[in-house]
Amino acid sequence: AWHHPDITASYAWVEVRLTNHAAKGITDKDFELAKKIEDVVQWQPAKEGGALEGTPLTDQRFAYVKYD
């Protein structure tokens, strides 16, 4: 989408900032890309029944992981 992402990650959060020099404001592309990023962030592999187990929700070491 010709955006320039700045990505900051920590153990409990990820921040993605997008910059688009071509547009002078928020465009439909911004909303579409933000939705796709949100889909990836909210992905829960355990719900798909594959080999990936996802976050162990009953283990208190991972209690900081919150899904909407």
N, C-alpha and C positions, 0 to 999 in steps of 0.2 A: 504494500500500500504506500510505499515511498515515505514511510515514517522513519524517524531516527529514535529508536528506543533507548532510554536510560534505564537499566535494570539494577536494583539494589536488592540483595537477598540476605536474610538472617535465618536463624534456626526456626523462628516462629512466624515469619512474614516475608512477603515479596512485594516490592513496589515497582511498577512499570510506568514510566512517564514517556509519552509520545510527543514528538515534535514534527510538524509538517511545515516546511518553509514555503511550499507552493500555495497553501491556502491561508487566508487571513481570518481564521476562526475554525470552529468545529464543523466537520463535514460528515456526510453519511459514511465515508470510509472510516473515520474515527470511531463512530459507533459500531460499525461492523467488526473492526479489529478489536475493540474493547470487549465485545461480546465473545469473540473467539478466544481471547485471553482468559476471560472469565470461565468459559467452558473447560479450558485446560486446567485452570486452578482448582475448579470444583470437581474435577474428575475423580471418581471413586472406583478403582479397578475391582474391588471385591464385589461390587454390584453386577459386574459383567460375567462372573463365573469362569474367568480364565485362570492362567497360571499365576498371575500377579495377585497377591493377597490384599494389598492396600494397607492402610493404617490400622493397627490393632486397637479398636475402640475401647476394649475392656482393660487395656494396660495403662495405668495412671501416668507412666512416663510420657505418654503421648496425649495427655488430657488437654494440652494447649491447642491441638489441632481441632478447629471448628469448621463444620460444613453448614452452609445455609440450608 
